[in-house]
Amino acid sequence: MTRNHPRPSRRTVLGGAVAALAAAAGTGTAQAAPGTRWPTEFPLPDGWLPEGITIGGRPYAYMGSRADGAIYRTDLRTGRGGVLHEGAAGLASIGLKLDGDGLLYVAGGASGTARIVDSRTGELLTTYQLTRDSAPFINDVVLHEDRAWFTDSRAAVLHGVPRGRRGRRGRVRALPLTGEWVQAPAGTNSANGLVATPDGRGLIVVNAGQLYRVDLRTGHAAKVTLRGAADVAGGDGLVRLGRTLYVVQNRLNKITVWDLDRKVTTATLTRTITDPRFDVPTTAARHGDRLYLVNARFTSPQVPQTTFNAVAVSL
């Protein structure tokens, strides 16, 4: 995930949402995969500037906007959607994750915040100011045990926010990253996507083209040895299924698939997923036997007229 781009106007975003709904209901945009009626491609509003996507147990995708922090919800069965949570000037929704209790945890980018939104009503429930640094970038989030953990692409630290509707007033934990962690210069593709390790004892974080295993007790980070490729350049969103790790490499327009050893000391490249519909995909979320990705289109003009979409590929 990268930095915020110019915002489209509220009229453009909302107008685009109406247009997207009409298109999805019609014939032009949704594409069905063989053997299923569920679309494998669906539109987002023009000028949306998507970056994060999350899917829970039900077939709904939630996608944030870098333009103003709004959140769009799409029914995966039909491709139809609409704005769930209205944004505002100065806000951004970068990475986001949906919890089992219906709470959305949203990384706020340059605002240095984490927000909690009710996925049923779109209501903003809580805002945490994670850092007072002058130039933070809260990038992605994973739900693990009793906390939602957020990366900051401009600081060697993870931020842990209490999970649950009863825990919204709990204290935020700042976990400095030590050990083999190498903090990349500002403006580069540093700390980004993260997932829990298979044994649940730590986190895997992608940072500056490498994978790190982080101990949540101490913050010690150990570099994961990569076999089959020198790096995961452009590494953005991560998805883990058992000991299989999917790494979205955004500007390379591919997903690399890695086999993790038991202790997450090595990752072996097993295959690569590409698709002609990829246009700088940033993050991914799994539903059934598919991965759904949003196309951030960073190499295209980031203007109110720019079209955006999400696509699905088979696992």
C-alpha positions in Angstrom: 0.0 0.0 0.0 1.3 3.4 -0.8 0.5 7.0 0.1 -2.7 9.0 -0.4 -3.5 10.5 -3.8 -5.7 13.5 -4.6 -9.3 13.0 -3.5 -12.3 13.0 -5.9 -15.3 15.1 -4.9 -18.1 13.8 -2.8 -20.4 14.2 -5.8 -18.1 12.2 -8.0 -17.8 9.4 -5.5 -21.5 9.1 -4.7 -22.4 9.5 -8.4 -19.9 6.8 -9.2 -21.5 4.5 -6.7 -24.9 4.9 -8.3 -23.3 4.2 -11.7 -21.5 1.2 -10.4 -24.7 -0.3 -9.0 -26.5 0.3 -12.3 -23.6 -1.3 -14.2 -23.5 -4.3 -11.9 -27.2 -4.8 -12.3 -26.9 -4.6 -16.1 -24.7 -6.5 -18.5 -21.5 -4.6 -19.0 -19.2 -5.2 -16.0 -19.7 -8.4 -14.1 -18.0 -11.5 -15.5 -19.1 -15.0 -14.4 -16.6 -17.8 -14.0 -17.3 -21.1 -15.7 -19.6 -23.3 -13.6 -20.7 -20.5 -11.3 -23.0 -17.5 -11.5 -20.9 -15.4 -9.1 -19.1 -12.7 -10.9 -15.3 -12.7 -11.0 -15.1 -8.9 -11.6 -17.2 -6.1 -10.3 -17.0 -2.3 -10.3 -16.2 0.3 -7.7 -17.2 4.0 -8.0 -15.2 6.1 -10.4 -12.4 7.9 -8.4 -12.7 5.5 -5.5 -9.0 5.0 -5.0 -9.2 1.5 -3.5 -6.5 -0.2 -1.5 -7.8 -2.6 1.1 -10.4 -5.4 0.9 -11.8 -7.7 3.6 -14.4 -10.5 3.6 -15.9 -12.3 6.5 -17.9 -15.5 6.7 -20.8 -14.1 4.7 -20.4 -13.3 0.9 -19.8 -9.5 1.2 -16.6 -7.7 0.4 -15.7 -4.4 2.1 -13.3 -2.0 0.3 -11.8 1.2 1.6 -11.2 4.4 -0.2 -7.9 6.4 -0.1 -9.9 9.4 -1.3 -11.9 10.2 1.9 -12.0 7.1 4.1 -15.3 5.8 2.8 -16.1 2.0 2.8 -17.9 0.3 0.0 -19.7 -3.1 0.4 -20.4 -5.5 -2.5 -22.4 -8.7 -2.5 -20.1 -11.3 -4.0 -23.1 -13.2 -5.4 -24.3 -10.4 -7.6 -21.5 -7.9 -7.9 -23.9 -5.2 -6.7 -22.8 -2.8 -4.0 -23.0 0.6 -2.4 -21.4 3.0 0.1 -21.7 1.6 3.6 -19.7 4.2 5.5 -19.4 7.8 4.3 -16.0 9.3 4.3 -14.9 12.9 5.0 -12.1 15.2 3.9 -8.7 14.3 5.3 -9.6 10.6 6.0 -8.4 7.5 4.3 -9.2 3.8 4.6 -6.1 1.8 3.7 -6.0 -1.8 5.1 -9.1 -3.2 6.8 -10.3 -6.4 8.4 -13.7 -7.7 9.4 -14.1 -9.4 12.8 -16.6 -12.1 13.6 -18.6 -9.7 15.7 -19.2 -7.4 12.8 -16.6 -4.8 13.6 -14.4 -3.4 10.8 -10.9 -2.4 11.9 -9.5 0.3 9.5 -6.0 1.6 9.0 -6.1 5.3 8.6 -2.9 6.0 6.6 -1.3 9.5 7.1 -3.8 10.4 9.9 -2.0 8.0 12.2 -5.3 6.5 13.3 -7.2 3.2 13.5 -10.9 3.4 13.2 -13.6 0.9 14.2 -16.7 0.8 12.0 -19.9 -1.2 12.5 -20.2 -3.3 9.3 -23.9 -3.6 9.7 -24.8 0.0 10.0 -21.7 1.9 8.7 -21.5 3.8 12.0 -18.1 5.0 13.2 -17.7 3.6 16.7 -14.2 4.5 17.8 -11.1 6.3 16.6 -7.7 5.5 18.1 -4.8 7.9 17.7 -2.0 5.4 17.3 0.9 7.8 17.0 1.8 11.4 17.3 4.7 11.2 14.8 4.6 14.0 12.3 4.5 11.7 9.2 3.0 8.3 10.0 1.4 5.9 7.6 -0.8 3.3 9.2 -1.0 0.8 6.5 -2.5 -2.7 7.1 -4.1 -4.7 9.9 -4.5 -8.3 11.1 -6.8 -9.7 13.8 -5.0 -11.9 16.2 -6.1 -13.1 19.6 -7.2 -10.1 21.7 -5.9 -7.4 19.4 -6.0 -5.9 16.0 -2.3 -5.2 14.9 -1.5 -2.4 12.6 1.7 -1.7 10.6 3.2 1.8 10.2 5.1 2.1 7.0 7.2 4.9 8.4 8.2 3.6 11.8 9.6 0.3 13.2 6.6 -0.4 15.4 3.4 -2.3 15.4 0.3 -1.0 17.1 -2.1 -3.3 18.9 -5.7 -2.2 19.4 -8.1 -4.1 21.7 -10.6 -6.2 19.9 -14.3 -6.6 20.6 -17.2 -4.3 21.4 -16.4 -4.3 25.1 -12.7 -3.6 24.5 -13.0 -0.3 22.5 -11.9 1.7 25.5 -8.8 -0.5 26.2 -5.3 0.7 25.9 -3.3 0.6 22.7 0.0 -1.3 22.8 3.0 -0.1 20.9 5.4 -2.9 20.0 8.8 -1.6 18.8 10.4 -3.9 16.2 14.0 -5.0 16.9 16.3 -7.8 15.9 16.9 -8.2 12.1 14.2 -5.6 11.2 15.5 -3.1 8.7 13.5 0.1 8.5 13.3 1.3 4.9 13.6 5.0 4.1 10.4 7.0 4.0 8.6 6.8 0.7 9.6 3.2 -0.1 7.5 0.1 0.1 8.2 -0.6 3.8 6.1 -2.3 6.5 2.9 -3.3 4.9 0.7 -6.5 5.0 0.7 -8.9 7.9 -0.8 -12.2 9.0 -0.5 -14.5 12.0 2.0 -17.3 11.9 0.6 -20.8 11.5 1.2 -21.6 15.2 -0.4 -18.4 16.3 2.7 -17.3 18.3 3.7 -14.3 16.2 3.1 -12.4 13.0 4.5 -12.4 9.5 5.1 -8.9 8.1 6.2 -7.9 4.6 8.7 -5.1 4.7 10.8 -3.7 1.8 10.6 -6.8 -0.3 11.3 -9.2 2.5 9.3 -11.3 5.0 9.8 -11.1 8.7 8.6 -13.2 11.6 7.8 -11.0 14.6 7.6 -12.3 18.2 4.6 -10.5 19.8 6.1 -10.8 23.3 9.3 -9.0 22.5 9.0 -7.4 19.1 12.0 -9.3 17.9 11.9 -9.6 14.1 13.7 -12.4 12.2 14.1 -12.4 8.5 12.4 -15.4 6.7 14.8 -17.1 4.3 13.2 -17.1 0.8 13.8 -20.0 -1.5 13.0 -19.7 -5.2 13.2 -15.9 -5.4 15.5 -13.3 -3.9 12.7 -11.1 -2.7 9.0 -10.2 -2.8 9.5 -6.8 -4.4 6.3 -4.7 -4.2 5.0 -7.0 -1.4 1.7 -5.6 -0.2 -1.3 -7.6 1.1 -0.8 -11.1 2.6 -3.2 -14.0 2.9 -2.3 -17.2 4.8 -4.1 -20.5 4.5 -2.4 -23.1 6.8 1.2 -23.0 5.8 0.6 -21.5 2.4 1.3 -17.8 2.1 0.0 -15.6 -0.7 1.9 -12.4 -1.3 0.4 -9.7 -3.5 3.2 -8.0 -5.4 1.4 -4.9 -6.5 3.3 -3.2 -9.3 4.5 -6.5 -10.6 0.9 -7.6 -11.1 1.2 -11.0 -9.6 0.6 -13.1 -6.5 3.4 -15.4 -5.4 2.5 -18.5 -3.4 4.9 -19.7 -0.7 5.2 -22.8 1.4 6.2 -22.0 5.0 8.2 -24.4 7.1 6.8 -25.3 10.5 8.7 -22.6 12.4 8.4 -19.9 9.6 12.2 -19.7 9.2 12.0 -20.4 5.4 9.5 -19.8 2.7 9.7 -21.7 -0.6 8.2 -20.3 -3.8 5.7 -22.9 -5.3 3.9 -21.0 -8.0 2.9 -17.6 -9.3 -0.6 -16.3 -10.1 -1.1 -13.8 -12.8 -4.1 -12.5 -14.6 -4.6 -10.0 -17.5 -7.1 -8.1 -15.3 -4.5 -7.3 -12.7 -3.8 -3.5 -12.7 -1.6 -2.9 -9.6 -3.6 -5.1 -7.2 -2.8 -4.2 -3.6 -4.5 -6.5 -1.1 -6.5 -9.7 -1.2 -9.2 -11.5 0.8 -10.3 -15.1 0.5 -13.9 -16.4 0.1 -14.4 -20.1 -0.7 -11.9 -21.2 -3.4 -11.2 -17.7 -4.6 -9.0 -14.7 -3.8 -10.6 -11.3 -4.3 -8.3 -8.4 -5.0 -8.8 -4.6 -5.6 -6.9 -2.9 -8.4 -5.4 0.3 -7.1 -4.2 1.3 -10.6 -1.2 3.4 -9.2 0.2 3.7 -12.7 -2.9 5.3 -14.0 -4.1 8.9 -13.4 -5.6 9.1 -9.9 -8.4 11.4 -10.8 -12.2 11.5 -10.2 -12.8 10.0 -13.6 -10.5 7.0 -13.2 -12.4 3.7 -13.1 -11.7 1.0 -10.5 -12.7 -2.5 -9.9 -12.1 -5.7 -8.0 -11.4 -9.1 -9.5 -11.4 -12.7 -8.3 -9.0 -15.5 -9.1 -9.1 -19.2 -8.3 -6.9 -20.6 -5.5 
